[in-house]
């Protein structure tokens, strides 16, 4: 039963759908769908054990991830619906830290396993692509939190972009930074945001040149 659910192609499709809605979504309910999508993605990733042929189900790890995901979703709900306005910043920050921790842990475990792979299949290549997208997702969580706390940390050059939601802009800016395209529509003005953007660009470049390139090379040698 777990094998179809943890198929990397399915996880990639869910991840891409979440990213797309995060960029074009207009209301809070669409944002919740994005959160559910990303949290479902990370839960499915947690079901895979890269140290044992990607198919061993770790119940303990899955339970921990599920609890953290539930807390994160609850705190996100409290923040977005402003159920406790006086503590909204606390719930936003806590939810963000939990999501970064869970995504970061699973990303690191995935990359660590990918880096030691000697036999590469198409599924492994897809998992590497998902790990690359995770970098953009993780940084978008940080940008969104900063945007909510201090909107002046970013400068938007196109006035029409003010019609967009913070989560639209955070995801867009994160992916543009990750891929080092840098259209210039959104510019970080805060020192910490500038530092984060630099680290994201470097992380994306290093991941492509080290992990993806190595896996594609191994995959090509396998075909030959």
MOJOVEN-V686095 format. One record per pair of residues at least 24 apart in sequence whose ideal C-beta (glycine too) atoms are under 10 Angstrom apart, sorted by the first residue. I is the first residue (numbers start at 0). J is the second residue. D is the distance in Angstrom with one decimal. If there is no record, write none. Layout:
I/J/D
I/J/D
This chain:
0/56/9.8
1/43/9.1
1/46/5.8
1/47/8.8
1/54/7.7
1/55/9.7
1/56/5.7
1/61/10.0
2/46/9.9
2/53/9.8
2/54/7.0
4/39/9.7
4/42/9.5
4/43/6.0
4/46/7.1
4/47/9.9
5/42/9.9
5/43/5.5
5/44/7.9
5/45/9.4
5/46/5.0
5/47/5.1
5/48/9.9
5/53/7.8
5/54/7.9
5/56/8.7
6/43/8.9
6/47/10.0
6/122/7.8
6/125/9.0
7/43/9.4
7/44/9.2
7/47/8.5
7/53/8.7
7/120/9.6
7/121/8.6
7/122/4.9
7/123/8.0
7/124/8.6
7/125/4.0
7/126/4.9
7/127/9.3
7/128/8.5
7/129/6.6
8/121/8.9
8/122/7.8
8/125/6.0
8/126/10.0
8/129/9.8
9/40/9.6
9/43/7.6
9/125/9.8
10/39/9.0
10/40/5.8
10/41/9.4
10/43/5.3
10/44/6.5
10/46/9.9
10/47/8.8
10/125/8.0
10/126/7.9
10/129/5.8
11/40/9.0
11/125/5.4
11/126/8.4
11/128/6.4
11/129/5.4
11/132/8.0
12/40/9.8
13/37/8.6
13/39/6.3
13/40/5.1
13/43/7.5
13/129/9.5
14/39/9.6
14/40/5.1
14/41/9.4
14/43/9.7
14/44/9.4
14/128/9.0
14/129/5.8
14/132/5.5
14/133/7.9
14/135/10.0
14/136/7.6
15/40/9.9
15/128/9.7
15/129/9.3
15/132/7.6
16/40/9.4
17/132/9.3
17/136/7.8
17/170/9.2
18/132/6.8
18/135/7.5
18/136/7.1
18/139/8.6
18/170/6.4
18/171/9.8
18/173/9.5
18/174/7.3
19/170/9.3
20/166/9.5
20/167/9.7
20/170/9.3
21/135/10.0
21/136/8.4
21/139/7.1
21/143/9.3
21/164/9.4
21/166/5.7
21/167/7.0
21/169/8.0
21/170/4.1
21/171/8.5
21/173/9.4
21/174/9.5
22/139/9.7
22/163/8.8
22/164/9.8
22/166/8.6
22/167/5.6
22/168/9.0
22/169/9.5
22/170/5.2
22/171/5.4
22/174/8.0
23/163/9.1
23/164/9.8
23/167/7.0
23/170/9.6
23/171/9.7
24/163/9.7
24/164/7.0
24/166/7.0
24/167/6.8
24/170/9.3
25/162/9.3
25/163/8.5
25/164/6.7
25/167/8.2
26/164/8.1
27/76/9.6
27/79/5.3
27/80/7.5
27/164/8.7
27/166/9.5
28/79/9.6
29/164/8.8
29/166/8.9
29/167/9.8
30/75/8.4
30/79/6.8
30/143/9.6
30/164/7.4
30/165/9.4
30/166/5.4
30/167/9.4
31/72/8.3
31/75/7.6
31/76/7.5
31/79/7.4
31/80/9.8
33/136/9.8
33/139/9.9
33/166/7.0
33/170/8.4
34/68/9.4
34/71/7.9
34/72/6.3
34/75/5.7
34/76/9.0
34/79/9.2
34/94/8.9
34/98/8.4
34/140/10.0
34/166/9.3
35/68/9.5
35/72/7.4
35/75/10.0
37/68/9.5
37/71/9.9
37/98/7.7
37/101/9.8
37/102/7.9
37/133/9.3
37/136/6.2
37/137/9.9
37/139/9.4
37/140/8.9
38/64/9.0
38/65/9.3
38/67/9.3
38/68/4.6
38/69/8.8
38/71/7.0
38/72/6.4
38/75/9.4
38/98/7.9
38/101/8.3
38/102/9.4
39/68/8.6
40/102/9.1
40/105/9.3
40/129/7.9
40/132/9.3
40/133/8.5
40/136/8.5
41/67/9.4
41/68/7.1
41/71/10.0
41/98/8.4
41/101/5.7
41/102/5.8
41/104/9.2
41/105/5.6
41/106/9.0
41/133/8.3
41/136/9.0
42/67/9.9
42/68/6.2
42/101/9.0
42/105/9.3
43/105/9.9
43/129/10.0
44/101/9.7
44/102/9.0
44/105/5.0
44/106/8.6
44/108/8.6
44/109/6.8
44/126/8.5
44/129/7.5
44/130/9.0
44/133/8.5
45/101/8.2
45/104/8.9
45/105/5.9
45/108/8.9
47/105/9.1
47/108/9.2
47/109/8.2
47/112/9.1
47/126/8.1
48/108/9.1
48/112/8.8
49/105/10.0
49/108/6.5
49/109/6.3
49/110/9.5
49/111/7.7
49/112/3.1
49/113/7.4
49/115/8.8
49/116/8.7
49/123/9.4
49/126/8.3
50/108/8.6
50/111/9.0
50/112/6.3
50/115/9.0
51/112/9.9
53/112/8.2
53/120/9.7
53/122/7.6
53/123/8.3
53/126/8.1
60/104/9.2
60/105/9.2
60/108/9.2
63/101/8.9
63/104/9.5
64/101/6.0
64/104/8.5
64/105/7.7
66/97/9.9
67/97/5.3
67/98/8.5
67/100/7.3
67/101/5.2
67/104/9.5
68/97/8.1
68/98/8.5
68/101/6.7
69/97/9.8
70/94/7.8
70/97/6.0
71/95/8.4
71/96/8.9
71/97/4.2
71/98/5.3
71/99/9.8
71/100/9.3
71/101/7.4
71/140/9.9
72/97/9.5
72/98/9.5
74/98/9.6
78/144/9.9
78/147/8.3
79/166/9.8
87/147/8.7
88/144/9.1
88/147/8.0
88/148/6.5
91/143/8.6
91/144/5.9
91/147/6.0
91/148/7.6
92/144/6.4
92/147/9.5
92/148/8.1
94/140/8.7
94/144/8.6
95/140/5.2
95/141/7.0
95/143/7.4
95/144/4.4
95/145/9.4
95/147/9.3
96/140/9.1
96/141/9.8
96/144/8.9
97/140/9.7
98/136/8.8
98/137/7.9
98/139/10.0
98/140/5.2
98/141/9.6
98/143/9.9
98/144/9.7
99/136/9.8
99/137/5.8
99/138/9.1
99/140/5.6
99/141/6.8
99/144/9.2
100/137/9.9
101/137/9.7
102/133/5.9
102/134/9.4
102/136/6.5
102/137/4.9
102/140/7.5
103/133/8.7
103/134/9.9
103/137/6.2
103/140/9.9
105/130/8.9
105/133/7.6
106/130/5.8
106/131/9.6
106/132/10.0
106/133/4.7
106/134/7.2
106/136/9.1
106/137/6.8
106/206/9.8
107/133/10.0
109/133/7.8
109/210/9.7
110/134/9.7
110/206/7.6
110/209/9.5
110/210/6.2
113/206/9.9
113/210/5.8
113/211/9.1
113/213/8.4
113/214/6.5
114/209/8.0
114/210/6.4
114/213/7.6
114/214/9.1
116/210/9.6
116/213/8.4
116/214/6.7
116/217/7.0
116/218/9.8
117/217/7.1
117/221/9.9
118/217/7.5
118/218/9.3
118/221/7.0
119/213/8.7
119/214/5.1
119/215/8.0
119/216/8.7
119/217/4.2
119/218/4.3
119/219/8.9
119/220/8.6
119/221/6.2
119/222/9.9
120/214/9.8
120/217/9.9
120/218/7.5
120/221/8.1
121/218/7.5
123/214/6.2
123/217/8.7
123/218/7.7
124/211/8.1
124/214/5.9
124/215/6.8
124/217/9.6
124/218/6.1
126/214/9.1
127/206/8.4
127/207/9.6
127/210/5.9
127/211/5.5
127/213/9.2
127/214/5.3
127/215/8.6
127/218/10.0
128/211/7.7
128/214/9.7
130/206/7.3
130/210/7.4
130/211/9.0
131/177/7.9
131/178/9.6
131/202/9.6
131/203/7.2
131/206/5.6
131/207/7.1
131/210/8.0
131/211/6.8
132/174/8.5
132/177/8.5
133/206/9.7
134/173/8.5
134/174/9.6
134/176/9.8
134/177/5.8
134/199/6.8
134/202/5.5
134/203/5.8
134/205/9.9
134/206/6.5
135/170/7.5
135/171/10.0
135/172/9.7
135/173/4.7
135/174/4.7
135/175/9.1
135/176/8.0
135/177/4.3
135/178/8.2
135/199/7.7
135/202/9.7
135/203/7.6
136/170/7.9
136/173/7.5
136/174/9.1
136/177/9.5
137/173/8.4
137/177/9.9
137/199/8.7
137/202/9.3
138/169/8.6
138/170/9.4
138/172/8.7
138/173/4.5
138/174/9.0
138/176/7.1
138/177/7.0
138/195/6.8
138/196/8.2
138/198/8.4
138/199/4.6
138/200/9.8
138/202/8.3
138/203/9.2
139/166/7.8
139/168/9.5
139/169/4.8
139/170/4.5
139/171/8.7
139/172/7.8
139/173/3.9
139/174/7.7
139/176/9.7
139/177/9.3
139/199/9.6
140/166/9.7
140/169/7.9
140/170/9.5
140/173/8.7
141/169/8.4
141/173/8.4
141/191/9.6
141/192/8.8
141/195/6.2
141/199/8.9
142/166/9.3
142/168/7.9
142/169/4.1
142/170/8.2
142/171/9.6
142/172/5.9
142/173/5.7
142/176/8.7
142/185/9.3
142/187/8.7
142/192/7.4
142/195/7.5
142/196/8.5
142/199/9.1
143/167/9.8
143/168/8.5
143/169/3.9
143/170/8.0
143/172/9.7
143/173/8.9
144/169/8.6
145/169/8.4
145/187/9.1
145/189/7.3
145/191/7.6
145/192/6.0
145/195/8.1
146/172/8.9
146/185/9.9
146/192/9.2
149/188/9.8
149/189/6.8
149/191/9.6
149/192/8.8
151/188/6.8
151/189/7.5
152/187/6.6
152/188/6.0
152/189/3.6
152/190/9.1
152/191/7.7
152/192/4.7
152/193/9.1
152/195/9.8
153/185/5.7
153/186/6.9
153/187/5.9
153/188/6.4
153/189/7.8
153/192/6.8
153/196/10.0
154/183/10.0
154/184/9.7
154/185/7.3
154/186/4.5
154/187/7.8
154/188/5.1
154/189/9.9
155/184/6.9
155/185/5.6
155/186/8.0
156/182/9.3
156/183/6.5
156/184/5.5
156/185/7.5
156/186/6.9
157/182/9.7
157/183/9.7
157/184/5.4
157/185/8.7
159/184/9.8
160/184/6.5
160/185/7.4
172/196/8.0
172/199/9.6
173/199/6.8
173/203/9.9
174/199/9.7
174/203/9.4
175/200/9.7
176/200/5.5
176/202/9.8
176/203/7.7
177/202/7.8
177/203/4.2
177/204/9.1
177/206/9.1
177/207/9.7
178/203/6.6
178/204/9.4
178/207/9.2
179/203/6.7
179/204/6.6
179/207/9.7
